Amino acid sequence: MREIGRLVQQSRKDGTLKRIKDFYVPSNFNNVVEAVKAVAGFDEDKNTYKTPSLALNLNRSRALFEKKSDVSVSCCALQTLKERKWNSSQVLPFTEDVKIMHMHLEKCREENQRNLKKNPNKKTWTKLATVTLAENRYWKLWTVTCHRHRWTWTHLFAHQVRAVYLALKQFLNIYITFPGHHDPQRIKEAFYAIAGFPNVLGCIDCSHVRIVAPSGPVERDYVDWRNHHSLNVQMICDANYLITNIEAKWPGGVHDARIFRASSVAQRLAQREFEGILLGDRGYPCLPYLLTPYSDPGTEAEEAFNGALNSTRARIEMVFGQLKSRFQCLKYLRVAPECACDITVACAILPNIATIRRERLLDVTLEERWEDPNPMPEDMDGRAVRDLYRDAHFP
């Protein structure tokens, strides 16, 4: 109603329209349009409105000459709003400015909280509420600004994140080393204390890290047997949940056995560089240096062998569960495969640093597993070594 009143006042100044009913006379259409332009601040040179929303509201309030007014008023007003949206300032506050503002608001809030404890009154409550609302408003304003300018936190800090995980990757051979950071004999004793399985240097397994579908002809290589795009990441761990080896470069469609066969650890074990064995599931072939469970145990000794092996090998499943609990991004990485490999390696290094520094571990949960649909055939030498372990330690 106020807007219509301003329109009537402007038309009376021009002397063409005196009453509201004059606005509905067809011959006065051009005079009405001129009055709307005058009230909304139309610029003839730039063909824009100073207050385009006012022009749109006045245009909607009139049911007469709807089509003509859309061309004469609404078109220019909408164009002005669109240009203002895309031509708005693209300047965002610097990170240091955001930090200073945040620290100032935090300092004010803590000060008001202390004052409130000492002297609870209405004035102190008001000050604390004002600061809290300012913090909330500041955060919303920053978020809306980023969204309006098509910025996201990923775009703003992508290069910092990349610098961090590449820097962590440089420490790969320092914090992740096979057979571990302790003496091999100490590692074997720690594994033996779990379920009585002797001579174990590590537990091995693979886990899939889902990624977005990559483009190009290699896309099919990353489809795993559950029809997801992923990386197939192989890890070895010790009894203290330390990751001692990682292979994070293979597409999800590659079988676990192939990853192990191409790894440097497999070659070093085959050359008898280490005195000890690895424990794996049926996704791996049974080898003299990599023992797997009996596929169809028929005796109590074989049942005991499988039970001890599975209880000991559960360490690697706990490592995967703990890793994905710490780093939720590993449940689905929305980056290219090359970046996903580097991020996975960085995420594997950080828990090792925490464990070495004796920081508190998260509640360890087993990763959800599926039985491998394609178990590997057993090697004759591997079967012989497995039978020796069964007869000697699980009679």
N, C-alpha and C positions, 0 to 999 in steps of 0.2 A: 504494500500500500504506500509506503514511504517513497519507493522508487517511482510509482505512478504519479505521486504528488510532485516530485521533482520534474517529471516529464511535463505535467500540466503547467507548472510555473515557467518552464523554459519556453513552451509554446505560446504562453501569454506575453512573454517578453517580445517574441517575434511578431505578435499581433495577428497571427493567422488563425490560431485555434484558441477559442475562449472557454469552451466547455468540453466535458469528456465525450459527449455524444458527437462532437465534431470530428473525433478521431475515427469514427466509423463511416464517415462520408467518403465514398470512393474517390471523389475528386481531390480530397485532401491527403491522399496517400503520400505523395512526395513531401508534403509539409511535415507529416508524422515522422518519416524517415530522417528528415533533417533535424527534427527536434531530438530524436533518439541519438543521432550522431553528436549533437551538441552536448547532451547530458553525459554521454560516455566518453567524450574527449576524442573525437575522430580527427586524425591527421590526414588531410587530403594528399599531401606530398608523399608520405610513406604508406598510405592506404592501410593504416593500423589504428587501433583503439588504445587510448590510455587506460580505460577500464573495460576490457572486453567482456568480463562476466556480467557487468551491468547491462551492456547492450543485449546480451543473450537473455537475461531475465526480463527486460522490457519487451523483447520480441516474443517470448513465450507467454507473456501476460495478455497478448492480444490474439483473439481467434480469427480476426478478419485479415484478409490479404496475406494468408499464411505463406503461400508459395512465393509471392513477390518479396515479402519481407525476409524469407530465407536467403534469397539472392542478394538483397540490398544490405542486410544487417548481419545475419548469422554467419554468412560465408566469410566476411572480413573479420568478424570477431573470433571465429574458430581458428582462422589462419593466424591471427595475432597470438592466440594462446599456444598454438603449435610451435610458432617461431620462438616464443619466450621459453618454452620447455627445452628446445634443443639448443638455444643460444645462451642458456644460463651459464653462470660461471663454472668452470671446470676445476677450480682450485680447491684442493683438499688440505686440511691442516697437516703440518709435518708431524712425524711420529714423536719428536721431542716436545712439540707443543701439546699434543694429546697427553703425553706422559706428565708434563708439568701441571696441566689442568686436573688430571686425575689425582695427582699427589696433593694438590691444594684442596680439592673437595674431600679427600680422605682425611687430611689433617683437620679440616673444619668439623667433619663428622665425629672424629675421635675426641676433639676438644669439647664439643657439645654433649657427647655421651658422658664425659667426666663431670662436666658441670651439672648434668641432669642427676647424677648419683649424689653429688654434694648438696644440690639445692633444687629439688623437683618442684617446678612451678610452670605456669602456663607459658611464660616468656621463653624459658629454656626449651620446652617442648616445641614451641613454634619454630625456634631456630633450627633444632634438629630435623624437624619435618621439612623445612625449607631446603636444607642441604641435601637430605635424602631425595627429595623431588628433583633437585638440580642434577644429582648424579643420574637418576633415572632418565630425566629429560635429555641430558647430555649424551647418554648412551644411545637413546632412540634417535636423536638428531644425527649422530655419527653413522648409525646403521642405515637410516633413510637416505642420507647423503651418498653413501657408498652405493646403495641400490639405484638411486636416481641417475647416477653417473655411470651405471653399469660396471661398478667395481665390486669385487668381493674380497674377503680376506685372503683367498687363495691368490688373486691377482696382485694384491698389495704386498704380500709377503712371500710369494712363490720363490723368488731368487734367494731370500734368506733361508727358507726351508731347504732348498736345493743345496745351498752352501753347507748347511749343517749336516745333512746326510752324506754328502760327499766327503766332508771332513772326518766324519765318523768312520767311513769306509777305509780311510787310510790307516786306521788302527786295527784292521781285520786280523793281520798276522800276529798282533801283539796280544789281543784279548781272546782270540779264537785259535787255538793251536791243538794239534793232535799229538799224543793221546790225552793231553791235558796240562794243567798248571802244576800238578803234583807228580811225584814219582810213580811210575807204572805199577809198582808193587802196592802202593797205597791205594791206587784206583781199583785194583783187583780186590783188595781187602774190603773196600767200601761196597763193591757190588756183591761180594760173597756174603756180607752181613744182611743183605736184603732177603734172599731166599736160598742161600747155599749153593749158588751157581759159581763155579770156580773159573779163574783165568780170563775174566771178562774185562776188556779195555773200554768198551762203549756199547751203547744201544743205538741202532740206526732205524730210521723210518723216513717217509716222505709225507708232506702235507701240501694240500693245494691252497694257494692264495688267489682268490678270485680277482679278476681285473676286468676292465671294460674291453669289449671286443676290439682288437686292433684292426687297422685297415690294411688292405693289400692282400696278396695271394697267401700270406703266412697265417691269415686269420684262422683257417681250419686247424692248424697245428696246435693252437691253444685251447681247443675244445677237448675237455677231459671226458672220461667215460660216464660222467653224470650230466653231460651236455652243458657244462658251464665253461666259460673262458677263464683260464687260470694259469698260474705258474706252478710247476711241480718242484717244490723245495725239499731238498734232502738235508737232514741234520743228523749229527751224532752227538750224544751227550754222555756225561759221566754220572756217577751215583748222586752227586751233589747238585744236579740240574745245571751244570755248566755246559754250554754248547762248545764242543771241541772241534767240530767241522761243519761247514755249510756249503751247499751247492745250490745257488739261487740264480740259475741262468737258463733253465730248461722250460719249454712250453708244457702246458698241462696235458697234452696228448702223448707225452713221452712216458714210457713205462719206468717204474722204480728201478728195475734190474738194469736197464740200459744206463740210467743216471749213475748208478753205483759202478758199473763196469767201466765207464769213461772217467771216473773220478781218480784223483791222485792218491787218495787213501787206499783204494782197491789195489792199485799198482804197488804201493809200498808194502801192503800186507802180503800180496802175492810174492814179493821178493824177500819175504821173511825179515823185514826191517824191524818188526815188533814181535815180541813173544806174547801172544794173546789172541783173543777172538772177539768178534762182534756178534751181537744178538739181533736178529731181525724177524720180521713176520714172513708169511708165505708169499709175499710179493717179491721176495728175493730168492735166488737159487741157494741151495744148501751147499756151502763150500767149506774147505778145511779151515778157513779163517772167518767164516760167516755162518753161524748155525741158525737154523730155523726149526719151528716145531714139527713134530710128526703129524702128517696130514690125517692119518687114521690110526691113532694109538690103539694097540691091541693088548698090551700088558700093563701091569701096575707100574713097572719101571718107566715105560714110555709116558704114562699119565703123569708120574712124578716129574719126569724130565720136562714135559710141556708146562706143567704148573709152575715149576721154578723158573723156566725161561720166560713165561708170560708175566709173572710177577716182577721179574727183574727188568724185562723190556718195557714195562709200564712207565718207567722213568721218562722215556722219550715222548710218550703220549702226554705225560704231565707237562713236559717242557713246551710242547706245542700249545696245549691248553692255556698254560700260564702266559706264553708269549702273546697269544691272541686276546687274552684278557687284559694284559697291560696295554697293548696297542690295538685298539678297536679298528684302526684303518686296515689292518691285515685281513679283516673279514671281507673287505671289498675295496680295492685300490682303483681310483678313477684316474689313472695315469697310463702313459705308454708302457709297454713291457720293459724297456730298458730302465726307465725310472723306477718301476715297481721292483726290479731286481735290486737296485741300489738301496731303496727304502727298506726292503726286507732284510738286507745285510745289516743296515744301520740299527734296525729294531732288534736284531739278534745280538749285536755287540753290547747294547745298553744293559740288558739283564745280567750279562757276564760281569760288567763293571759293578753293578749293584751287588751281585753275589760275592765277588772278591772283596768288596768293602763291607761285607757282612750286614747289609741292609736287610730289613724284614721282608720276607717273601710274601707274595700274595697267597691267598687260599688256592691251593693247586687243585685243578679239576682236569679230568681226562678229556681230551678232545674227542668229539663225536666221530666215530670211525665206521667205515663200511668194509665188509669183507671183500678183498680183492677178487674180482671175477675171473682173473687169469693167473692163478698161482704158477710159479715157475717150476720147471722140472728139476729134480734133484740130481746133483752131481754124485758120481760114484764115490770119489774120494771124500766129498763132504758127508755122505751118508756113513762112510766108515768111521770118520772122526766123530760124528754124532753118536754112533753106537758105542764108541770107546768112552765117551763122556757119560753115556747112560749106564754102562756096565760098571764104571769105576766110581761114580758118585751118586747114582740113583738105583741101586740094586733092589 
